[in-house]
Amino acid sequence: MLKFPYTVSFIKNIKRNFLLFLLVPWHKWVKKEDSKKKPYPAAMKVIMKQNLKLRCYLYKKDFYAVKLLIELVKEFKKEVESQGSIPILVFMPQKDDLLFIKKKKNHYYNPFIKEIKEIVKTIDCTSSLIEEIDLDSLYSDKNEYGGHYTAKGNQRIAKIIFDSLPQE
């Protein structure tokens, strides 16, 4: 994201920004595709790839980011309990998370989940969803990122949550 001063902001991450700067007009004027139908798929691919790299880095290498997130989970628990409710944290992975974890055999946020399970009830939908043969049926966008969950995806998440809760 560019911010003022724009030139400095652009140069700070020149490789990414220059690539995006070229891809957006290329998509619009060379490919002549309507951005309302497809929001710049080539540029989106660059952004989503970098987002995944950043997520992996934050969970696996940035001790302070993980520590901050753990503190936020503790605050969440305290706030929910103060209102007389039971806190439950649900991890609902993006499609690109599932594809990455399946391909690399690297559940990069699992150590974090193990740590917060000591603090608050946690449901990680990853292991259940990764077994799905037709991931496209669970996500609204038919690409590697997935977008939001479909009705079928939401039903699957609801079942995972229901099955994870104690039955009384």
C-alpha positions as CSV (number, residue, x, y, z in Angstrom):
1,M,0.0,0.0,0.0
2,L,1.4,3.4,-0.9
3,K,1.3,6.2,1.5
4,F,2.7,9.7,1.7
5,P,5.4,10.5,0.7
6,Y,4.5,8.3,-2.2
7,T,8.0,8.2,-3.9
8,V,9.6,7.0,-0.7
9,S,6.8,4.5,-0.1
10,F,7.1,3.2,-3.7
11,I,10.9,2.8,-3.4
12,K,10.8,1.1,0.0
13,N,9.4,-2.0,-1.8
14,I,10.4,-1.2,-5.4
15,K,10.3,-4.8,-6.6
16,R,6.7,-5.4,-5.6
17,N,5.5,-1.9,-6.4
18,F,7.1,-1.7,-9.8
19,L,5.7,-5.0,-10.8
20,L,2.2,-4.0,-9.7
21,F,2.7,-0.6,-11.5
22,L,3.3,-2.5,-14.7
23,L,0.7,-5.3,-14.3
24,V,-2.4,-3.1,-13.7
25,P,-2.1,-1.1,-17.0
26,W,-1.0,-4.2,-18.8
27,H,-4.2,-6.0,-17.7
28,K,-6.4,-3.0,-18.6
29,W,-4.9,-1.9,-21.9
30,V,-3.0,-4.8,-23.4
31,K,-5.3,-7.7,-22.3
32,K,-8.3,-5.3,-22.5
33,E,-10.1,-7.1,-19.7
34,D,-12.7,-5.4,-17.6
35,S,-11.4,-4.9,-14.1
36,K,-15.0,-5.0,-12.7
37,K,-15.2,-8.6,-13.9
38,K,-11.7,-9.7,-12.9
39,P,-9.8,-7.3,-10.5
40,Y,-6.3,-7.5,-12.2
41,P,-5.5,-11.2,-11.7
42,A,-1.8,-10.8,-12.4
43,A,-1.4,-8.1,-9.9
44,M,-3.6,-9.9,-7.4
45,K,-1.3,-13.0,-7.8
46,V,1.7,-10.9,-6.8
47,I,-0.1,-9.5,-3.8
48,M,-1.5,-12.8,-2.6
49,K,1.9,-14.5,-2.9
50,Q,3.5,-11.8,-0.8
51,N,0.7,-12.0,1.7
52,L,1.2,-15.7,2.2
53,K,5.0,-15.2,2.6
54,L,4.3,-12.5,5.2
55,R,1.9,-14.7,7.1
56,C,4.5,-17.5,7.2
57,Y,7.1,-15.1,8.4
58,L,5.0,-13.5,11.1
59,Y,3.9,-16.9,12.6
60,K,7.3,-18.6,12.3
61,K,10.0,-15.9,12.6
62,D,8.6,-12.8,14.2
63,F,8.6,-13.5,17.9
64,Y,7.1,-10.0,18.7
65,A,4.2,-10.4,16.3
66,V,3.4,-13.8,17.9
67,K,3.7,-12.4,21.4
68,L,1.4,-9.5,20.5
69,L,-1.1,-11.9,19.0
70,I,-1.0,-14.0,22.2
71,E,-1.7,-10.9,24.3
72,L,-4.6,-10.1,22.1
73,V,-6.0,-13.6,22.6
74,K,-5.7,-13.1,26.3
75,E,-7.6,-9.8,26.1
76,F,-10.2,-11.4,23.9
77,K,-10.7,-14.2,26.5
78,K,-10.9,-11.7,29.4
79,E,-13.4,-9.5,27.6
80,V,-15.6,-12.5,26.5
81,E,-15.6,-14.0,30.0
82,S,-16.4,-10.6,31.6
83,Q,-19.6,-10.7,29.6
84,G,-20.5,-14.1,30.9
85,S,-19.7,-16.0,27.7
86,I,-17.3,-18.7,26.7
87,P,-14.4,-17.6,24.4
88,I,-13.7,-19.9,21.5
89,L,-11.2,-19.0,18.8
90,V,-11.8,-20.6,15.4
91,F,-9.1,-20.8,12.7
92,M,-10.7,-20.8,9.2
93,P,-7.9,-21.1,6.7
94,Q,-7.9,-19.4,3.3
95,K,-7.7,-21.7,0.3
96,D,-4.1,-20.7,-0.4
97,D,-3.2,-21.6,3.2
98,L,-4.5,-25.1,2.7
99,L,-2.8,-25.5,-0.7
100,F,0.5,-24.3,0.8
101,I,0.3,-26.5,3.9
102,K,-0.6,-29.5,1.8
103,K,2.1,-28.9,-0.8
104,K,4.9,-28.0,1.7
105,K,3.8,-30.2,4.6
106,N,4.3,-27.0,6.6
107,H,1.4,-26.1,8.9
108,Y,3.2,-22.8,9.7
109,Y,0.7,-21.5,12.3
110,N,0.3,-24.8,14.2
111,P,2.9,-23.9,16.9
112,F,0.9,-20.7,17.6
113,I,-2.3,-22.7,17.8
114,K,-0.7,-25.2,20.2
115,E,0.3,-22.3,22.4
116,I,-3.0,-20.5,22.5
117,K,-4.9,-23.8,23.2
118,E,-3.4,-23.4,26.6
119,I,-5.1,-20.1,27.0
120,V,-8.5,-20.4,25.2
121,K,-10.6,-23.1,23.5
122,T,-9.3,-23.2,20.0
123,I,-10.8,-24.9,16.9
124,D,-8.5,-25.2,13.9
125,C,-10.5,-26.2,10.8
126,T,-7.3,-26.7,8.8
127,S,-6.8,-30.5,9.3
128,S,-10.4,-31.2,8.4
129,L,-10.5,-28.9,5.3
130,I,-7.2,-30.0,4.0
131,E,-8.7,-33.5,3.4
132,E,-11.3,-32.0,1.0
133,I,-10.8,-33.3,-2.5
134,D,-12.8,-30.4,-4.1
135,L,-11.6,-27.3,-2.4
136,D,-13.2,-25.1,-5.0
137,S,-16.6,-26.2,-3.8
138,L,-15.8,-24.6,-0.4
139,Y,-14.7,-21.2,-1.6
140,S,-16.5,-18.6,-3.7
141,D,-13.7,-17.7,-6.1
142,K,-12.5,-20.4,-8.4
143,N,-8.8,-19.5,-8.1
144,E,-5.9,-20.4,-5.8
145,Y,-6.9,-17.9,-3.2
146,G,-10.5,-19.0,-2.8
147,G,-12.2,-15.8,-1.5
148,H,-15.0,-16.3,1.0
149,Y,-16.6,-19.6,1.9
150,T,-19.5,-20.8,-0.1
151,A,-22.7,-22.1,1.5
152,K,-21.2,-25.6,1.4
153,G,-18.0,-24.2,2.9
154,N,-19.9,-22.5,5.7
155,Q,-21.8,-25.7,6.4
156,R,-18.6,-27.6,6.6
157,I,-17.1,-25.1,9.0
158,A,-20.3,-25.2,11.1
159,K,-20.1,-29.0,11.3
160,I,-16.4,-28.8,12.4
161,I,-17.2,-26.3,15.1
162,F,-20.3,-28.3,16.2
163,D,-18.3,-31.6,16.4
164,S,-15.6,-29.8,18.4
165,L,-17.9,-28.6,21.1
166,P,-18.9,-30.7,24.1
167,Q,-22.4,-32.2,23.7
168,E,-24.6,-31.9,26.7
